[in-house]
Amino acid sequence: PGLVGGHCIGVDPYYLAQKAQEYGYHPEIILAGRRLNDSMGQYVASQVIKTMIKKDIAVNNAKILMLGITFKENCPDVRNTKIVDVVKALKDYGVEVEIYDPWANPAEVLHEYGLTCFSEIPAPNTEHPTFINKYDAIVLGVAHKEFLNLNLEKLKNDKAIVFDVKGVLQNVDCKL
């Protein structure tokens, strides 16, 4: 269990559970794993917010950069991605979330989830005037190879946190 999207782990266990129940078996472990995975978006968002509060970062209207929206690293597939759950939960806390994913198709993300996604980080005052270049928090949600060498210091406000969901970055405030 974890922040797992896609089809194999994110969806197929529901089919297995349904079939098992049709035969009179209640697959508790499978269903418990699914409940845990389904709650991970909210859990990750709450941990980001708690870390921000501990660093005295104002949460209301804070600017957060989400690195990645695909369901797994180095892959353009956004079907069944759990990152949208994290984004939705963060927005419920009153923060602004910008999504950067060099692998995702921005038109597909907009169509499927109603979310704006950038395929590159634009420079200030470019054709994306709403894109924030200094963030109160940066959340690595997908471990794309491009993110491993990204200079996060340029994107951070003074007290900003970096929250590494995948545990692949060095010198971060929090790893999940």
Long-range contacts (C-beta under 8 A, 24 or more apart in sequence): 1-33, 1-36, 1-37, 1-40, 2-37, 2-40, 3-37, 3-40, 3-41, 3-44, 3-82, 3-83, 3-86, 3-141, 3-165, 3-176, 4-37, 4-40, 4-82, 5-71, 5-72, 5-79, 5-80, 5-81, 5-82, 5-83, 6-71, 6-72, 6-77, 6-79, 6-80, 6-81, 7-79, 7-80, 9-37, 10-37, 10-71, 10-80, 10-82, 11-80, 37-82, 38-85, 40-82, 40-85, 41-82, 41-83, 41-84, 41-85, 41-86, 41-88, 41-89, 42-85, 42-89, 44-86, 44-89, 44-139, 44-141, 44-163, 44-165, 44-176, 45-86, 45-89, 45-90, 45-92, 45-93, 46-89, 47-163, 47-174, 47-176, 48-90, 48-137, 48-139, 48-161, 48-163, 48-174, 49-90, 49-93, 49-95, 51-137, 51-161, 51-163, 51-173, 51-174, 52-136, 52-137, 52-161, 55-159, 55-161, 55-173, 56-159, 57-136, 57-137, 57-159, 57-160, 57-161, 58-136, 59-93, 59-94, 59-95, 60-94, 60-95, 61-94, 61-95, 61-96, 62-94, 62-95, 62-96, 62-136, 62-137, 63-95, 63-96, 63-98, 63-132, 63-134, 63-135, 63-136, 63-137, 63-157, 64-90, 64-95, 64-96, 64-97, 64-98, 64-135, 64-136, 64-137, 64-138, 64-139, 65-97, 65-98, 65-99, 65-100, 65-132, 65-135, 65-137, 65-138, 65-139, 65-155, 66-90, 66-97, 66-98, 66-99, 66-100, 66-139, 66-141, 67-100, 67-101, 67-138, 67-139, 67-140, 67-141, 67-142, 67-144, 67-147, 67-150, 68-99, 68-100, 68-101, 68-103, 68-104, 68-140, 68-141, 68-142, 68-143, 68-144, 68-147, 69-99, 69-101, 69-104, 69-109, 69-115, 69-117, 69-141, 69-142, 70-101, 70-103, 70-104, 70-142, 70-144, 71-142, 72-142, 73-142, 73-143, 73-144, 73-145, 73-166, 74-103, 74-144, 74-145, 75-103, 76-103, 76-104, 76-105, 78-104, 78-105, 78-108, 78-109, 78-112, 78-113, 79-112, 83-141, 83-142, 84-113, 84-115, 86-139, 86-141, 86-165, 87-115, 90-139, 95-136, 95-137, 96-132, 98-131, 98-132, 98-135, 101-142, 101-144, 102-144, 102-146, 103-144, 121-155, 134-160, 135-160, 136-160, 136-161, 137-161, 137-162, 137-163, 138-162, 138-163, 139-163, 139-165, 140-164, 140-165, 140-166, 140-168, 140-169, 140-172, 141-165, 141-166, 142-166, 143-168
